[in-house]
């Protein structure tokens, strides 16, 4: 008997200040990476699905983003002098 299945992992990559496309409030958004891995006998072997998303902490709206957009947002959060370091930056609307 072979036991196989999937297991999901959620990684928080960054916290960004963006204007929410749903509620219109400038609030913190969590940039997350969701990885689903194939498991054999409860041992995760390889990832077969990777998705990126942002979630508004004010209204809870979640929006899928591409890998390129996620990398760009993560670089923006880690840039010296960026919003993560306490300096003001121009907030851009995100989502529709």
mmCIF file as gemmi writes it, N, C-alpha and C atoms, coordinates in Angstrom:
data_model
loop_
_atom_site.group_PDB
_atom_site.id
_atom_site.type_symbol
_atom_site.label_atom_id
_atom_site.label_alt_id
_atom_site.label_comp_id
_atom_site.label_asym_id
_atom_site.label_entity_id
_atom_site.label_seq_id
_atom_site.pdbx_PDB_ins_code
_atom_site.Cartn_x
_atom_site.Cartn_y
_atom_site.Cartn_z
_atom_site.occupancy
_atom_site.B_iso_or_equiv
_atom_site.pdbx_formal_charge
_atom_site.auth_seq_id
_atom_site.auth_asym_id
_atom_site.pdbx_PDB_model_num
ATOM 1 N N . UNK Axp A 1 ? 0.837 -1.167 0 1 0 ? 1 A 1
ATOM 2 C CA . UNK Axp A 1 ? 0 0 0 1 0 ? 1 A 1
ATOM 3 C C . UNK Axp A 1 ? 0.896 1.25 0 1 0 ? 1 A 1
ATOM 4 N N . UNK Axp A 2 ? 0.632 2.147 -0.954 1 0 ? 2 A 1
ATOM 5 C CA . UNK Axp A 2 ? 1.401 3.389 -1.066 1 0 ? 2 A 1
ATOM 6 C C . UNK Axp A 2 ? 0.531 4.546 -0.607 1 0 ? 2 A 1
ATOM 7 N N . UNK Axp A 3 ? 1.073 5.342 0.306 1 0 ? 3 A 1
ATOM 8 C CA . UNK Axp A 3 ? 0.348 6.499 0.826 1 0 ? 3 A 1
ATOM 9 C C . UNK Axp A 3 ? 0.963 7.76 0.221 1 0 ? 3 A 1
ATOM 10 N N . UNK Axp A 4 ? 0.15 8.531 -0.506 1 0 ? 4 A 1
ATOM 11 C CA . UNK Axp A 4 ? 0.637 9.764 -1.107 1 0 ? 4 A 1
ATOM 12 C C . UNK Axp A 4 ? -0.418 10.849 -0.979 1 0 ? 4 A 1
ATOM 13 N N . UNK Axp A 5 ? -0.003 12.074 -1.218 1 0 ? 5 A 1
ATOM 14 C CA . UNK Axp A 5 ? -0.928 13.197 -1.117 1 0 ? 5 A 1
ATOM 15 C C . UNK Axp A 5 ? -0.202 14.514 -1.333 1 0 ? 5 A 1
ATOM 16 N N . UNK Axp A 6 ? -0.767 15.577 -0.772 1 0 ? 6 A 1
ATOM 17 C CA . UNK Axp A 6 ? -0.172 16.906 -0.892 1 0 ? 6 A 1
ATOM 18 C C . UNK Axp A 6 ? -0.16 17.584 0.467 1 0 ? 6 A 1
ATOM 19 N N . UNK Axp A 7 ? 0.722 18.565 0.597 1 0 ? 7 A 1
ATOM 20 C CA . UNK Axp A 7 ? 0.775 19.367 1.805 1 0 ? 7 A 1
ATOM 21 C C . UNK Axp A 7 ? 1.106 20.793 1.398 1 0 ? 7 A 1
ATOM 22 N N . UNK Axp A 8 ? 0.405 21.75 1.999 1 0 ? 8 A 1
ATOM 23 C CA . UNK Axp A 8 ? 0.617 23.154 1.676 1 0 ? 8 A 1
ATOM 24 C C . UNK Axp A 8 ? 1.461 23.867 2.713 1 0 ? 8 A 1
ATOM 25 N N . UNK Axp A 9 ? 2.297 24.779 2.246 1 0 ? 9 A 1
ATOM 26 C CA . UNK Axp A 9 ? 3.144 25.6 3.107 1 0 ? 9 A 1
ATOM 27 C C . UNK Axp A 9 ? 2.891 27.06 2.759 1 0 ? 9 A 1
ATOM 28 N N . UNK Axp A 10 ? 2.833 27.921 3.768 1 0 ? 10 A 1
ATOM 29 C CA . UNK Axp A 10 ? 2.593 29.34 3.563 1 0 ? 10 A 1
ATOM 30 C C . UNK Axp A 10 ? 3.759 30.121 4.159 1 0 ? 10 A 1
ATOM 31 N N . UNK Axp A 11 ? 4.415 30.928 3.317 1 0 ? 11 A 1
ATOM 32 C CA . UNK Axp A 11 ? 5.549 31.727 3.746 1 0 ? 11 A 1
ATOM 33 C C . UNK Axp A 11 ? 5.191 33.201 3.615 1 0 ? 11 A 1
ATOM 34 N N . UNK Axp A 12 ? 5.438 33.991 4.657 1 0 ? 12 A 1
ATOM 35 C CA . UNK Axp A 12 ? 5.23 35.427 4.588 1 0 ? 12 A 1
ATOM 36 C C . UNK Axp A 12 ? 6.545 36.059 4.167 1 0 ? 12 A 1
ATOM 37 N N . UNK Axp A 13 ? 6.544 36.712 2.997 1 0 ? 13 A 1
ATOM 38 C CA . UNK Axp A 13 ? 7.769 37.268 2.44 1 0 ? 13 A 1
ATOM 39 C C . UNK Axp A 13 ? 8.042 38.692 2.899 1 0 ? 13 A 1
ATOM 40 N N . UNK Axp A 14 ? 6.993 39.507 3.01 1 0 ? 14 A 1
ATOM 41 C CA . UNK Axp A 14 ? 7.188 40.916 3.372 1 0 ? 14 A 1
ATOM 42 C C . UNK Axp A 14 ? 5.868 41.516 3.817 1 0 ? 14 A 1
ATOM 43 N N . UNK Axp A 15 ? 5.965 42.669 4.471 1 0 ? 15 A 1
ATOM 44 C CA . UNK Axp A 15 ? 4.807 43.493 4.81 1 0 ? 15 A 1
ATOM 45 C C . UNK Axp A 15 ? 5.006 44.825 4.086 1 0 ? 15 A 1
ATOM 46 N N . UNK Axp A 16 ? 4.022 45.202 3.278 1 0 ? 16 A 1
ATOM 47 C CA . UNK Axp A 16 ? 4.107 46.414 2.463 1 0 ? 16 A 1
ATOM 48 C C . UNK Axp A 16 ? 2.959 47.352 2.792 1 0 ? 16 A 1
ATOM 49 N N . UNK Axp A 17 ? 3.174 48.637 2.635 1 0 ? 17 A 1
ATOM 50 C CA . UNK Axp A 17 ? 2.097 49.606 2.781 1 0 ? 17 A 1
ATOM 51 C C . UNK Axp A 17 ? 1.628 49.982 1.388 1 0 ? 17 A 1
ATOM 52 N N . UNK Axp A 18 ? 0.404 49.579 1.053 1 0 ? 18 A 1
ATOM 53 C CA . UNK Axp A 18 ? -0.187 49.836 -0.252 1 0 ? 18 A 1
ATOM 54 C C . UNK Axp A 18 ? -1.607 50.341 -0.071 1 0 ? 18 A 1
ATOM 55 N N . UNK Axp A 19 ? -2.137 50.945 -1.119 1 0 ? 19 A 1
ATOM 56 C CA . UNK Axp A 19 ? -3.542 51.344 -1.112 1 0 ? 19 A 1
ATOM 57 C C . UNK Axp A 19 ? -4.338 50.153 -1.634 1 0 ? 19 A 1
ATOM 58 N N . UNK Axp A 20 ? -5.281 49.69 -0.836 1 0 ? 20 A 1
ATOM 59 C CA . UNK Axp A 20 ? -6.079 48.524 -1.197 1 0 ? 20 A 1
ATOM 60 C C . UNK Axp A 20 ? -7.008 48.854 -2.363 1 0 ? 20 A 1
ATOM 61 N N . UNK Axp A 21 ? -7.094 47.928 -3.32 1 0 ? 21 A 1
ATOM 62 C CA . UNK Axp A 21 ? -7.972 48.112 -4.465 1 0 ? 21 A 1
ATOM 63 C C . UNK Axp A 21 ? -9.432 47.893 -4.129 1 0 ? 21 A 1
ATOM 64 N N . UNK Axp A 22 ? -9.723 47.21 -3.028 1 0 ? 22 A 1
ATOM 65 C CA . UNK Axp A 22 ? -11.106 46.925 -2.647 1 0 ? 22 A 1
ATOM 66 C C . UNK Axp A 22 ? -11.683 47.996 -1.724 1 0 ? 22 A 1
ATOM 67 N N . UNK Axp A 23 ? -10.975 48.279 -0.627 1 0 ? 23 A 1
ATOM 68 C CA . UNK Axp A 23 ? -11.518 49.225 0.359 1 0 ? 23 A 1
ATOM 69 C C . UNK Axp A 23 ? -10.972 50.64 0.192 1 0 ? 23 A 1
ATOM 70 N N . UNK Axp A 24 ? -9.876 50.802 -0.557 1 0 ? 24 A 1
ATOM 71 C CA . UNK Axp A 24 ? -9.319 52.121 -0.813 1 0 ? 24 A 1
ATOM 72 C C . UNK Axp A 24 ? -8.502 52.706 0.323 1 0 ? 24 A 1
ATOM 73 N N . UNK Axp A 25 ? -8.245 51.943 1.367 1 0 ? 25 A 1
ATOM 74 C CA . UNK Axp A 25 ? -7.476 52.429 2.514 1 0 ? 25 A 1
ATOM 75 C C . UNK Axp A 25 ? -5.992 52.133 2.328 1 0 ? 25 A 1
ATOM 76 N N . UNK Axp A 26 ? -5.128 53.082 2.676 1 0 ? 26 A 1
ATOM 77 C CA . UNK Axp A 26 ? -3.691 52.782 2.699 1 0 ? 26 A 1
ATOM 78 C C . UNK Axp A 26 ? -3.403 51.949 3.951 1 0 ? 26 A 1
ATOM 79 N N . UNK Axp A 27 ? -3.068 50.702 3.761 1 0 ? 27 A 1
ATOM 80 C CA . UNK Axp A 27 ? -2.856 49.821 4.909 1 0 ? 27 A 1
ATOM 81 C C . UNK Axp A 27 ? -1.749 48.827 4.61 1 0 ? 27 A 1
ATOM 82 N N . UNK Axp A 28 ? -1.374 48.086 5.618 1 0 ? 28 A 1
ATOM 83 C CA . UNK Axp A 28 ? -0.345 47.061 5.467 1 0 ? 28 A 1
ATOM 84 C C . UNK Axp A 28 ? -0.914 45.883 4.679 1 0 ? 28 A 1
ATOM 85 N N . UNK Axp A 29 ? -0.102 45.356 3.786 1 0 ? 29 A 1
ATOM 86 C CA . UNK Axp A 29 ? -0.456 44.177 3.01 1 0 ? 29 A 1
ATOM 87 C C . UNK Axp A 29 ? 0.628 43.128 3.23 1 0 ? 29 A 1
ATOM 88 N N . UNK Axp A 30 ? 0.228 41.913 3.49 1 0 ? 30 A 1
ATOM 89 C CA . UNK Axp A 30 ? 1.173 40.817 3.654 1 0 ? 30 A 1
ATOM 90 C C . UNK Axp A 30 ? 1.405 40.171 2.295 1 0 ? 30 A 1
ATOM 91 N N . UNK Axp A 31 ? 2.67 40.083 1.889 1 0 ? 31 A 1
ATOM 92 C CA . UNK Axp A 31 ? 3.046 39.389 0.658 1 0 ? 31 A 1
ATOM 93 C C . UNK Axp A 31 ? 3.383 37.96 1.037 1 0 ? 31 A 1
ATOM 94 N N . UNK Axp A 32 ? 2.612 36.999 0.503 1 0 ? 32 A 1
ATOM 95 C CA . UNK Axp A 32 ? 2.763 35.6 0.894 1 0 ? 32 A 1
ATOM 96 C C . UNK Axp A 32 ? 3.061 34.712 -0.306 1 0 ? 32 A 1
ATOM 97 N N . UNK Axp A 33 ? 3.758 33.619 -0.022 1 0 ? 33 A 1
ATOM 98 C CA . UNK Axp A 33 ? 4.072 32.599 -1.026 1 0 ? 33 A 1
ATOM 99 C C . UNK Axp A 33 ? 3.458 31.296 -0.537 1 0 ? 33 A 1
ATOM 100 N N . UNK Axp A 34 ? 2.605 30.687 -1.354 1 0 ? 34 A 1
ATOM 101 C CA . UNK Axp A 34 ? 1.939 29.433 -1.001 1 0 ? 34 A 1
ATOM 102 C C . UNK Axp A 34 ? 2.507 28.318 -1.885 1 0 ? 34 A 1
ATOM 103 N N . UNK Axp A 35 ? 3.13 27.329 -1.246 1 0 ? 35 A 1
ATOM 104 C CA . UNK Axp A 35 ? 3.757 26.224 -1.972 1 0 ? 35 A 1
ATOM 105 C C . UNK Axp A 35 ? 3.034 24.931 -1.616 1 0 ? 35 A 1
ATOM 106 N N . UNK Axp A 36 ? 2.635 24.187 -2.642 1 0 ? 36 A 1
ATOM 107 C CA . UNK Axp A 36 ? 2.008 22.883 -2.437 1 0 ? 36 A 1
ATOM 108 C C . UNK Axp A 36 ? 2.998 21.813 -2.89 1 0 ? 36 A 1
ATOM 109 N N . UNK Axp A 37 ? 3.291 20.867 -1.99 1 0 ? 37 A 1
ATOM 110 C CA . UNK Axp A 37 ? 4.273 19.825 -2.288 1 0 ? 37 A 1
ATOM 111 C C . UNK Axp A 37 ? 3.621 18.446 -2.34 1 0 ? 37 A 1
ATOM 112 N N . UNK Axp A 38 ? 4.119 17.614 -3.219 1 0 ? 38 A 1
ATOM 113 C CA . UNK Axp A 38 ? 3.696 16.215 -3.313 1 0 ? 38 A 1
ATOM 114 C C . UNK Axp A 38 ? 4.373 15.446 -2.186 1 0 ? 38 A 1
ATOM 115 N N . UNK Axp A 39 ? 3.608 14.619 -1.489 1 0 ? 39 A 1
ATOM 116 C CA . UNK Axp A 39 ? 4.169 13.831 -0.394 1 0 ? 39 A 1
ATOM 117 C C . UNK Axp A 39 ? 4.014 12.342 -0.669 1 0 ? 39 A 1
ATOM 118 N N . UNK Axp A 40 ? 4.997 11.592 -0.233 1 0 ? 40 A 1
ATOM 119 C CA . UNK Axp A 40 ? 4.961 10.133 -0.323 1 0 ? 40 A 1
ATOM 120 C C . UNK Axp A 40 ? 5.304 9.6 1.057 1 0 ? 40 A 1
ATOM 121 N N . UNK Axp A 41 ? 4.4 8.84 1.655 1 0 ? 41 A 1
ATOM 122 C CA . UNK Axp A 41 ? 4.553 8.351 3.021 1 0 ? 41 A 1
ATOM 123 C C . UNK Axp A 41 ? 4.802 9.514 3.983 1 0 ? 41 A 1
ATOM 124 N N . UNK Axp A 42 ? 4.052 10.607 3.8 1 0 ? 42 A 1
ATOM 125 C CA . UNK Axp A 42 ? 4.076 11.795 4.646 1 0 ? 42 A 1
ATOM 126 C C . UNK Axp A 42 ? 5.398 12.571 4.584 1 0 ? 42 A 1
ATOM 127 N N . UNK Axp A 43 ? 6.229 12.3 3.588 1 0 ? 43 A 1
ATOM 128 C CA . UNK Axp A 43 ? 7.483 13.019 3.392 1 0 ? 43 A 1
ATOM 129 C C . UNK Axp A 43 ? 7.315 13.928 2.175 1 0 ? 43 A 1
ATOM 130 N N . UNK Axp A 44 ? 7.437 15.259 2.359 1 0 ? 44 A 1
ATOM 131 C CA . UNK Axp A 44 ? 7.315 16.153 1.203 1 0 ? 44 A 1
ATOM 132 C C . UNK Axp A 44 ? 8.499 15.963 0.261 1 0 ? 44 A 1
ATOM 133 N N . UNK Axp A 45 ? 8.191 15.7 -1.027 1 0 ? 45 A 1
ATOM 134 C CA . UNK Axp A 45 ? 9.253 15.404 -1.981 1 0 ? 45 A 1
ATOM 135 C C . UNK Axp A 45 ? 9.593 16.585 -2.883 1 0 ? 45 A 1
ATOM 136 N N . UNK Axp A 46 ? 8.598 17.115 -3.595 1 0 ? 46 A 1
ATOM 137 C CA . UNK Axp A 46 ? 8.892 18.21 -4.518 1 0 ? 46 A 1
ATOM 138 C C . UNK Axp A 46 ? 7.672 19.121 -4.634 1 0 ? 46 A 1
ATOM 139 N N . UNK Axp A 47 ? 7.918 20.405 -4.871 1 0 ? 47 A 1
ATOM 140 C CA . UNK Axp A 47 ? 6.795 21.34 -5.045 1 0 ? 47 A 1
ATOM 141 C C . UNK Axp A 47 ? 6.207 21.204 -6.444 1 0 ? 47 A 1
ATOM 142 N N . UNK Axp A 48 ? 4.886 21.241 -6.535 1 0 ? 48 A 1
ATOM 143 C CA . UNK Axp A 48 ? 4.273 21.212 -7.853 1 0 ? 48 A 1
ATOM 144 C C . UNK Axp A 48 ? 3.378 22.417 -8.099 1 0 ? 48 A 1
ATOM 145 N N . UNK Axp A 49 ? 3.217 23.281 -7.096 1 0 ? 49 A 1
ATOM 146 C CA . UNK Axp A 49 ? 2.438 24.494 -7.27 1 0 ? 49 A 1
ATOM 147 C C . UNK Axp A 49 ? 2.994 25.583 -6.362 1 0 ? 49 A 1
ATOM 148 N N . UNK Axp A 50 ? 3.246 26.762 -6.955 1 0 ? 50 A 1
ATOM 149 C CA . UNK Axp A 50 ? 3.698 27.918 -6.185 1 0 ? 50 A 1
ATOM 150 C C . UNK Axp A 50 ? 2.862 29.108 -6.609 1 0 ? 50 A 1
ATOM 151 N N . UNK Axp A 51 ? 2.233 29.77 -5.631 1 0 ? 51 A 1
ATOM 152 C CA . UNK Axp A 51 ? 1.396 30.933 -5.908 1 0 ? 51 A 1
ATOM 153 C C . UNK Axp A 51 ? 1.781 32.062 -4.961 1 0 ? 51 A 1
ATOM 154 N N . UNK Axp A 52 ? 1.684 33.277 -5.463 1 0 ? 52 A 1
ATOM 155 C CA . UNK Axp A 52 ? 1.986 34.459 -4.674 1 0 ? 52 A 1
ATOM 156 C C . UNK Axp A 52 ? 0.722 35.292 -4.539 1 0 ? 52 A 1
ATOM 157 N N . UNK Axp A 53 ? 0.559 35.936 -3.372 1 0 ? 53 A 1
ATOM 158 C CA . UNK Axp A 53 ? -0.618 36.773 -3.166 1 0 ? 53 A 1
ATOM 159 C C . UNK Axp A 53 ? -0.304 37.858 -2.147 1 0 ? 53 A 1
ATOM 160 N N . UNK Axp A 54 ? -1.143 38.903 -2.16 1 0 ? 54 A 1
ATOM 161 C CA . UNK Axp A 54 ? -1.088 39.939 -1.14 1 0 ? 54 A 1
ATOM 162 C C . UNK Axp A 54 ? -2.439 39.958 -0.444 1 0 ? 54 A 1
ATOM 163 N N . UNK Axp A 55 ? -2.424 40.261 0.849 1 0 ? 55 A 1
ATOM 164 C CA . UNK Axp A 55 ? -3.666 40.332 1.602 1 0 ? 55 A 1
ATOM 165 C C . UNK Axp A 55 ? -3.691 41.616 2.413 1 0 ? 55 A 1
ATOM 166 N N . UNK Axp A 56 ? -4.782 42.368 2.258 1 0 ? 56 A 1
ATOM 167 C CA . UNK Axp A 56 ? -4.983 43.62 2.993 1 0 ? 56 A 1
ATOM 168 C C . UNK Axp A 56 ? -5.29 43.288 4.448 1 0 ? 56 A 1
ATOM 169 N N . UNK Axp A 57 ? -4.586 43.947 5.371 1 0 ? 57 A 1
ATOM 170 C CA . UNK Axp A 57 ? -4.836 43.696 6.788 1 0 ? 57 A 1
ATOM 171 C C . UNK Axp A 57 ? -6.037 44.47 7.299 1 0 ? 57 A 1
ATOM 172 N N . UNK Axp A 58 ? -6.54 45.419 6.508 1 0 ? 58 A 1
ATOM 173 C CA . UNK Axp A 58 ? -7.686 46.213 6.941 1 0 ? 58 A 1
ATOM 174 C C . UNK Axp A 58 ? -9.002 45.505 6.617 1 0 ? 58 A 1
ATOM 175 N N . UNK Axp A 59 ? -9.181 45.071 5.35 1 0 ? 59 A 1
ATOM 176 C CA . UNK Axp A 59 ? -10.454 44.456 4.96 1 0 ? 59 A 1
ATOM 177 C C . UNK Axp A 59 ? -10.339 42.952 4.679 1 0 ? 59 A 1
ATOM 178 N N . UNK Axp A 60 ? -9.113 42.43 4.586 1 0 ? 60 A 1
ATOM 179 C CA . UNK Axp A 60 ? -8.925 41.004 4.362 1 0 ? 60 A 1
ATOM 180 C C . UNK Axp A 60 ? -8.947 40.579 2.906 1 0 ? 60 A 1
ATOM 181 N N . UNK Axp A 61 ? -9.037 41.532 1.97 1 0 ? 61 A 1
ATOM 182 C CA . UNK Axp A 61 ? -9.07 41.195 0.546 1 0 ? 61 A 1
ATOM 183 C C . UNK Axp A 61 ? -7.731 40.588 0.131 1 0 ? 61 A 1
ATOM 184 N N . UNK Axp A 62 ? -7.795 39.499 -0.631 1 0 ? 62 A 1
ATOM 185 C CA . UNK Axp A 62 ? -6.597 38.817 -1.093 1 0 ? 62 A 1
ATOM 186 C C . UNK Axp A 62 ? -6.553 38.873 -2.609 1 0 ? 62 A 1
ATOM 187 N N . UNK Axp A 63 ? -5.362 39.153 -3.154 1 0 ? 63 A 1
ATOM 188 C CA . UNK Axp A 63 ? -5.213 39.244 -4.599 1 0 ? 63 A 1
ATOM 189 C C . UNK Axp A 63 ? -3.988 38.449 -5.039 1 0 ? 63 A 1
ATOM 190 N N . UNK Axp A 64 ? -4.161 37.63 -6.065 1 0 ? 64 A 1
ATOM 191 C CA . UNK Axp A 64 ? -3.059 36.862 -6.63 1 0 ? 64 A 1
ATOM 192 C C . UNK Axp A 64 ? -2.14 37.788 -7.415 1 0 ? 64 A 1
ATOM 193 N N . UNK Axp A 65 ? -0.837 37.57 -7.313 1 0 ? 65 A 1
ATOM 194 C CA . UNK Axp A 65 ? 0.139 38.321 -8.092 1 0 ? 65 A 1
ATOM 195 C C . UNK Axp A 65 ? 1.071 37.33 -8.772 1 0 ? 65 A 1
ATOM 196 N N . UNK Axp A 66 ? 1.708 37.778 -9.853 1 0 ? 66 A 1
ATOM 197 C CA . UNK Axp A 66 ? 2.645 36.906 -10.56 1 0 ? 66 A 1
ATOM 198 C C . UNK Axp A 66 ? 3.965 36.839 -9.788 1 0 ? 66 A 1
ATOM 199 N N . UNK Axp A 67 ? 4.803 35.919 -10.175 1 0 ? 67 A 1
ATOM 200 C CA . UNK Axp A 67 ? 6.101 35.766 -9.519 1 0 ? 67 A 1
ATOM 201 C C . UNK Axp A 67 ? 6.943 37.03 -9.703 1 0 ? 67 A 1
ATOM 202 N N . UNK Axp A 68 ? 6.906 37.613 -10.901 1 0 ? 68 A 1
ATOM 203 C CA . UNK Axp A 68 ? 7.677 38.82 -11.177 1 0 ? 68 A 1
ATOM 204 C C . UNK Axp A 68 ? 7.203 39.99 -10.309 1 0 ? 68 A 1
ATOM 205 N N . UNK Axp A 69 ? 5.88 40.135 -10.171 1 0 ? 69 A 1
ATOM 206 C CA . UNK Axp A 69 ? 5.335 41.195 -9.327 1 0 ? 69 A 1
ATOM 207 C C . UNK Axp A 69 ? 5.73 40.972 -7.865 1 0 ? 69 A 1
ATOM 208 N N . UNK Axp A 70 ? 5.695 39.73 -7.417 1 0 ? 70 A 1
ATOM 209 C CA . UNK Axp A 70 ? 6.062 39.417 -6.034 1 0 ? 70 A 1
ATOM 210 C C . UNK Axp A 70 ? 7.527 39.743 -5.776 1 0 ? 70 A 1
ATOM 211 N N . UNK Axp A 71 ? 8.402 39.418 -6.719 1 0 ? 71 A 1
ATOM 212 C CA . UNK Axp A 71 ? 9.819 39.73 -6.565 1 0 ? 71 A 1
ATOM 213 C C . UNK Axp A 71 ? 10.041 41.238 -6.537 1 0 ? 71 A 1
ATOM 214 N N . UNK Axp A 72 ? 9.305 41.964 -7.37 1 0 ? 72 A 1
ATOM 215 C CA . UNK Axp A 72 ? 9.422 43.421 -7.404 1 0 ? 72 A 1
ATOM 216 C C . UNK Axp A 72 ? 8.94 44.035 -6.086 1 0 ? 72 A 1
ATOM 217 N N . UNK Axp A 73 ? 7.811 43.567 -5.575 1 0 ? 73 A 1
ATOM 218 C CA . UNK Axp A 73 ? 7.297 44.073 -4.302 1 0 ? 73 A 1
ATOM 219 C C . UNK Axp A 73 ? 8.231 43.744 -3.145 1 0 ? 73 A 1
ATOM 220 N N . UNK Axp A 74 ? 8.814 42.553 -3.176 1 0 ? 74 A 1
ATOM 221 C CA . UNK Axp A 74 ? 9.738 42.158 -2.112 1 0 ? 74 A 1
ATOM 222 C C . UNK Axp A 74 ? 11.003 43.012 -2.166 1 0 ? 74 A 1
ATOM 223 N N . UNK Axp A 75 ? 11.505 43.311 -3.361 1 0 ? 75 A 1
ATOM 224 C CA . UNK Axp A 75 ? 12.681 44.173 -3.491 1 0 ? 75 A 1
ATOM 225 C C . UNK Axp A 75 ? 12.362 45.583 -3.008 1 0 ? 75 A 1
ATOM 226 N N . UNK Axp A 76 ? 11.146 46.053 -3.278 1 0 ? 76 A 1
ATOM 227 C CA . UNK Axp A 76 ? 10.712 47.376 -2.829 1 0 ? 76 A 1
ATOM 228 C C . UNK Axp A 76 ? 10.698 47.431 -1.299 1 0 ? 76 A 1
ATOM 229 N N . UNK Axp A 77 ? 10.271 46.363 -0.665 1 0 ? 77 A 1
ATOM 230 C CA . UNK Axp A 77 ? 10.192 46.332 0.801 1 0 ? 77 A 1
ATOM 231 C C . UNK Axp A 77 ? 11.576 46.266 1.436 1 0 ? 77 A 1
ATOM 232 N N . UNK Axp A 78 ? 12.538 45.641 0.761 1 0 ? 78 A 1
ATOM 233 C CA . UNK Axp A 78 ? 13.869 45.472 1.332 1 0 ? 78 A 1
ATOM 234 C C . UNK Axp A 78 ? 14.833 46.572 0.93 1 0 ? 78 A 1
ATOM 235 N N . UNK Axp A 79 ? 14.428 47.484 0.05 1 0 ? 79 A 1
ATOM 236 C CA . UNK Axp A 79 ? 15.314 48.547 -0.416 1 0 ? 79 A 1
ATOM 237 C C . UNK Axp A 79 ? 15.669 49.479 0.74 1 0 ? 79 A 1
ATOM 238 N N . UNK Axp A 80 ? 16.954 49.866 0.839 1 0 ? 80 A 1
ATOM 239 C CA . UNK Axp A 80 ? 17.321 50.823 1.884 1 0 ? 80 A 1
ATOM 240 C C . UNK Axp A 80 ? 16.624 52.15 1.639 1 0 ? 80 A 1
ATOM 241 N N . UNK Axp A 81 ? 16.042 52.692 2.687 1 0 ? 81 A 1
ATOM 242 C CA . UNK Axp A 81 ? 15.31 53.937 2.542 1 0 ? 81 A 1
ATOM 243 C C . UNK Axp A 81 ? 13.885 53.723 2.075 1 0 ? 81 A 1
ATOM 244 N N . UNK Axp A 82 ? 13.459 52.47 1.963 1 0 ? 82 A 1
ATOM 245 C CA . UNK Axp A 82 ? 12.098 52.158 1.532 1 0 ? 82 A 1
ATOM 246 C C . UNK Axp A 82 ? 11.138 52.252 2.691 1 0 ? 82 A 1
ATOM 247 N N . UNK Axp A 83 ? 9.88 51.904 2.468 1 0 ? 83 A 1
ATOM 248 C CA . UNK Axp A 83 ? 8.879 52.01 3.52 1 0 ? 83 A 1
ATOM 249 C C . UNK Axp A 83 ? 9.153 51.125 4.729 1 0 ? 83 A 1
ATOM 250 N N . UNK Axp A 84 ? 9.911 50.062 4.562 1 0 ? 84 A 1
ATOM 251 C CA . UNK Axp A 84 ? 10.192 49.177 5.687 1 0 ? 84 A 1
ATOM 252 C C . UNK Axp A 84 ? 11.162 49.819 6.674 1 0 ? 84 A 1
ATOM 253 N N . UNK Axp A 85 ? 11.851 50.898 6.248 1 0 ? 85 A 1
ATOM 254 C CA . UNK Axp A 85 ? 12.832 51.54 7.107 1 0 ? 85 A 1
ATOM 255 C C . UNK Axp A 85 ? 12.314 52.841 7.701 1 0 ? 85 A 1
ATOM 256 N N . UNK Axp A 86 ? 11.011 53.052 7.675 1 0 ? 86 A 1
ATOM 257 C CA . UNK Axp A 86 ? 10.413 54.171 8.37 1 0 ? 86 A 1
ATOM 258 C C . UNK Axp A 86 ? 10.29 55.451 7.563 1 0 ? 86 A 1
ATOM 259 N N . UNK Axp A 87 ? 10.75 55.491 6.335 1 0 ? 87 A 1
ATOM 260 C CA . UNK Axp A 87 ? 10.631 56.696 5.537 1 0 ? 87 A 1
ATOM 261 C C . UNK Axp A 87 ? 9.356 56.638 4.716 1 0 ? 87 A 1
ATOM 262 N N . UNK Axp A 88 ? 8.814 57.799 4.429 1 0 ? 88 A 1
ATOM 263 C CA . UNK Axp A 88 ? 7.583 57.869 3.644 1 0 ? 88 A 1
ATOM 264 C C . UNK Axp A 88 ? 7.893 57.631 2.171 1 0 ? 88 A 1
ATOM 265 N N . UNK Axp A 89 ? 7.018 56.932 1.499 1 0 ? 89 A 1
ATOM 266 C CA . UNK Axp A 89 ? 7.126 56.761 0.055 1 0 ? 89 A 1
ATOM 267 C C . UNK Axp A 89 ? 5.751 57.016 -0.544 1 0 ? 89 A 1
ATOM 268 N N . UNK Axp A 90 ? 5.729 57.304 -1.804 1 0 ? 90 A 1
ATOM 269 C CA . UNK Axp A 90 ? 4.457 57.55 -2.474 1 0 ? 90 A 1
ATOM 270 C C . UNK Axp A 90 ? 3.688 56.236 -2.566 1 0 ? 90 A 1
ATOM 271 N N . UNK Axp A 91 ? 2.494 56.22 -2.035 1 0 ? 91 A 1
ATOM 272 C CA . UNK Axp A 91 ? 1.687 55.007 -2.051 1 0 ? 91 A 1
ATOM 273 C C . UNK Axp A 91 ? 1.019 54.872 -3.399 1 0 ? 91 A 1
ATOM 274 N N . UNK Axp A 92 ? 1.073 53.677 -3.935 1 0 ? 92 A 1
ATOM 275 C CA . UNK Axp A 92 ? 0.49 53.42 -5.234 1 0 ? 92 A 1
ATOM 276 C C . UNK Axp A 92 ? -0.699 52.509 -5.077 1 0 ? 92 A 1
ATOM 277 N N . UNK Axp A 93 ? -1.773 52.778 -5.837 1 0 ? 93 A 1
ATOM 278 C CA . UNK Axp A 93 ? -2.928 51.88 -5.753 1 0 ? 93 A 1
ATOM 279 C C . UNK Axp A 93 ? -2.562 50.503 -6.272 1 0 ? 93 A 1
ATOM 280 N N . UNK Axp A 94 ? -3.09 49.513 -5.612 1 0 ? 94 A 1
ATOM 281 C CA . UNK Axp A 94 ? -2.761 48.143 -5.985 1 0 ? 94 A 1
ATOM 282 C C . UNK Axp A 94 ? -4.048 47.363 -6.144 1 0 ? 94 A 1
ATOM 283 N N . UNK Axp A 95 ? -4.21 46.706 -7.245 1 0 ? 95 A 1
ATOM 284 C CA . UNK Axp A 95 ? -5.402 45.895 -7.496 1 0 ? 95 A 1
ATOM 285 C C . UNK Axp A 95 ? -6.494 46.692 -8.132 1 0 ? 95 A 1
ATOM 286 N N . UNK Axp A 96 ? -7.584 46.028 -8.408 1 0 ? 96 A 1
ATOM 287 C CA . UNK Axp A 96 ? -8.726 46.718 -9.037 1 0 ? 96 A 1
ATOM 288 C C . UNK Axp A 96 ? -10.011 46.39 -8.319 1 0 ? 96 A 1
